[in-house]
Amino acid sequence: MIDINNLQRENIKNLRPYSTARDEYKGQASVFLDANENSFGSPLGPSDQNYNRYPDPLQLDLKDAISRIKGVPIENTFLGNGSDEAIDLLFRAFCEPGKDNVVLLPPTYGMYEVSANINNVEARKVNLLPGFQLDLEKIAEAIDAHTKLIFICSPNNPTGNSIIRTDIETVLANFNGLVVIDEAYINYAKQHTFIKELTEYPNLVVLQTFSKAWGLAALRLGMAFAARPVIDILNKVKPPYNINQSTQDIALKAIENIAQVNEWIRITVEEREKLSQDLVQLPMVRKVHPSDANFILVEVDEALKTYNALVEQGIITRDRSKVTLCEGCLRFTIGTVKENETLLEALKTLQTA
Ligand SMILES: *Cc1c(COP(=O)(O)O)cnc(C)c1O
């Protein structure tokens, strides 16, 4: 049985975390003179009364609302300043710089490698197989006693496909470190989330975000779900007030409008299928990779030339043609119905030009 507390860095194991004023007194009172705040208020005025006070370090009201939509208990939930903060904290809490390593599975989200480099942690890369699935044999070979984290992005960015569930389960069952499943695009997927498996696997970390389906990329709010020991370690290492009051207020308000989010998800999935079918008809398109996300990876005859021609027409896509296993590919985010039509028409005119 894996011992999460032994997995953390020695200095983190021994760390006494910063204790905030709100940690030391949590009750109700009429006079708060403990945190050197401005007792008069904030210049925002009485309608935003609480902005002179430090926010709840553990964001319990927001976690409670998230818990009600996700079905994950509050004590298994961590909130970060974007998923990117959770990714960085996992490195800082579990990976000894210059000694430990992590396994990454390219082509995948670039932030894992950047975080590894910032933290001076070796990133061992095992390419996905054709079809962008896990190479379980090579992954097993890459792991040693110093491997602390494996990042599995599913649906994967930039390829769009979900990773075969039983393959992920194989890694979860056999790896003695943390398996981080990045589900940034899970709302668009046919594949089910892994948050229901948290009670099965003490080494499972599921990342989700408010940046994509929730339409709140500017807010910077990411979620990590895991067993209690992992969450406790992340809370110990995080900056005390990592989620500011306006983010907590706005996210609570957004959650009330979940019906709108679900409607956008439905349209996006419909548009993804439609755009995929339309693109396949174009002679310049060699392959439309199947997608479970809100974007599609498309192999075209001349990627860079097509990318530049689209830019000329004011349409910005992502050139992924220099990424491992994505040669010749552009990545198209699914836009509004009108935007997708504009993209398709532009590609058709390029075809005849
Ligand atoms: C967009 C994206 C995220 C989101 O990161 P935030 O910091 O929450 O905005 C995370 N993982 C992947 C794979 C992404 O594509």
The ligand as a Gaussian input file, in Angstrom:
#p B3LYP/6-31G(d) Opt

LIG

0 1
 C       -6.262000      24.675000     -20.762000
 C       -5.681000      23.541000     -19.998000
 C       -5.594000      23.583000     -18.603000
 C       -6.126000      24.766000     -17.852000
 O       -5.206000      25.379000     -17.074000
 P       -5.703000      26.567000     -16.148000
 O       -4.451000      26.937000     -15.444000
 O       -6.735000      25.983000     -15.211000
 O       -6.273000      27.638000     -17.012000
 C       -5.074000      22.499000     -17.927000
 N       -4.672000      21.406000     -18.593000
 C       -4.767000      21.321000     -19.925000
 C       -4.347000      20.091000     -20.611000
 C       -5.249000      22.393000     -20.666000
 O       -5.310000      22.300000     -22.006000

